Amino acid sequence: MNEFSRRSLLGGAVAAAASTMWSEPVHAQYVWQKSNWQAAEFDALTHSARRIKLVVHGFAINDARFLKNAKNSLTGLQFGSGIPADQIQIVCALNGPANMLNYSDYVWQKYRIGEWIKVDDPKTGQPAVRNIFYPSKAGTPLHYTSEDPSSEDSAYQDFSVQGLQARGVKFLSCHSSTEEAARALIKQNSLTAQPEEIVKDIHAHALPGVVIVPALSAALALLQSDGKYGYMAA
């Protein structure tokens, strides 16, 4: 897709969801209105003064290729182009099936996410009931055994969500995608809960640091137009 096509498809308004809203009563809210969120965190990200800004868009899982793209972009800019790490901002913007990478093991287990998005856990060979894309092999806290940027044992080759967040990569979650997911999960799991109950439960278990936006298409438009971010599709 060329730049004109991307920009013509992406429009609207956006902001980060406020953490305080999860204490509000459950009610139907498929489309967030301006009054439903606080924009400060997203606006700060949009208007970052860093020299290089890139949004990596992930929709399909594709073996989490978008995470590898983010890692390669960050490491390539830092070492291949000599850009200081504190002058680079990478954003992983996720919707569709990829949006579920923004959520904890609680969500993956309770709603059988691996079964829904066709992701198997390499440890069991069964549909994943944990977010296999989050944890780094470097453990918690992160401990890398090499400083060589070419080494698989260095931070620079770590494409886990945990590892990328530690390097300053920000993750965006699409509220609209979560609404769609809730309806699909009700059908898959024969649930009696209302969609908004499930959405609220999922949102309450977002990974630390994840910014929830009303609609990712709108977020992409603002990052590119107002924030002057480059765009990479996984």
N, C-alpha and C positions, 0 to 999 in steps of 0.2 A: 504494500500500500504506500503510495507516495505521500509527501508532506501535505499537499493540498487536500487529498482525500481524507487523511487523518483529521485535519483541522475542521473540515466541513462536517465531519461526523460528531465532533466533540463540542458540546455547547452547554450552557446553563450556569448555575451557581452552585457553590460548594463550601463546606467548612468542616472542621473536625467536630465530632460529637463530644459533648461535655460529659465527663464521668458522672456528674451529679444527676443526670437524667435517668439513670438506672433505678433510682429510688422512686420514680414517678409511677402511678398506677398503670397497669397494662391496658392498652387500648390500640385499636387499629391505626396504624401509622405507616403505611407502605411507603408513602412519599413524605420525606421530612420537609417542613417549612422553615423559613428563615428564623423564626422564633424558637425552633426546636434544638438549636445547637449554638455553640460558641466557636467563633472562628479563629481565636488567638493562635492556637498551636499550628493550625494549617496555614494561616496567613504568615506566620513567622517562617515556616518552611518555604512557602511560595516566594517570599521576598528575601530569602537568604542572600547575603552579600558575597558568598563564596564565588570564586572565579569560575569553576566548572560545576555545572548542575545537570544531572541526567536522571530522567525517570525511565525505569525499566518496567514495562507493562507485562503482567502475566495473567493469562486467562485459562488455558488448558494446562494440565499438570506437566505433561511432556518430560517426565523424570526431573521436574523442577529446573528446567533449563534456564528459566529466568533468574534463579539464584546464582547459577554459574555465570550468566551474563553480567550480573551485578558484581560478582567477585572479580571477573576478568577485567571489567571496566575500571574498577577501583584500583586494582593492582597494576594494570597497564598504565593508567594515568600517573600513578605515584612513581613507578619505577621506569617505565618506558618513555614517559614524557617529562618526568622530573617535576611534577606538580606536587607541592606539599599536601599531605593528607588533610590538613586543616583548611585547605582551599578547595576541597572536593565535597560535593553533596550528591549522594546517590539515593534515589527513592525507588523502592519496589512497590508498585501500584497493582494490587491484586483484586480481580473480580472473577465471576464464574466459579468453576471448581477450585481454582488456585486460591480463592479467598479464604478457604478453610485452613490454609497454612498460618493464618493470623490467630488461630485459636488453640487453646490448651488441650492436654490429654483428656481432661474431663469431657470436653465437647466430643472429641473423637470416639471416646468409649461410649458415652451415653447415647449418642445418635448414630453410631455405627458408620462413621464418616468414610472409613476405608472401603467399606462395601458399596457406599453410594458413589464415590468418585473413582472407584476401581484402582485403589492403591493397596498393595500388599506390604506387610511388614517383613523385611528381609530376615528378621530373627525367627519368625514363625512360619513364613510362607502363606499366611492367612491374611484376610483383609485387615488392614491396620486399625487398631483400637487405641492408638496413640499417635501423636503428631511426630512422625518419623523425620520430618524435615527440620524440626526445631533444634534438637540437642547437638552440640558439637562433640566430636570424638576427643576434644581436648579437655572435656570434663567441666565441672562447676566447682570452684571458679576455673576459668580457662587457664590451661597450662600447656604452652607449646614447647616442643623440644628442639626447635630449630628457628633461626632467624633468617635462613636462606629463603628468599621469596619464591624460589623454584621448588622448594621442598614441600611435599605433601604434609609434613609435620609442622608447617609454619602457619601463622595466622593468615598469611597472604594467599593460601590455597584452600582456606576453609570457606565453603559455601553454605554452611548451615545457617539457619535464621539466627541462632544464638551468636555465631561467630561474626556474621555480617553486622548485626546490631552493635556488637562490641567495637566495630570499626566505624560506627556512625551512620550506617545505612538505616533509613527510616522506612517503615512499612505502613502502607495504607490499606484499609479494609473498606469494601463497598457495602453500605447498608442495604441498598437495593438487592444486591446479590444474596445477602443474608436472608432477606424477606423471601426471595425465590427458593433459597435452600430450605427454609423452614417448611414451606409447603410441600416440597419434594420429600423431605424427611418424614413428615406426617404420613404421607402415602406409603413410603418404603417400610416404615416401622409400625404402621397401623396405630398411630398415636391418637389420643382423644383431646390433647391439648390444642388450644387455639394458636394460630401462627404467631401472634404477637407475644404469647408466653414463651414460645421457643426462641424467638428473636431476642427477647430480653435476656433469657438464660444464656444464649450463645454470646451475646455482647458482654455480659458480665464476666465472661471467662476469656476475654481477649488477652493475648500475650502482653506482657509489660512493654510499654513504648509504642504500641500500635495506635495509629490515628484512624478513627472510624469516620468516614465521609459519607454524606447522603447518597451520592451517585458518583462512581468512579469516572464515568465519561466526562462529567462536569469538572471533576478534580484535575483530570488530564488537560482539559481545555485551559484551566486557570494556571496550571503549572507551566504550560507552554506559552500562553499569551502574556500573562502578567509576570510570571517568574522567569521567562526566557530559558526554560529547561529544554535540553535536547530530549529526544524520544527514541526509545529502542523497544521494539516488540520482540517477545521471546519466540 
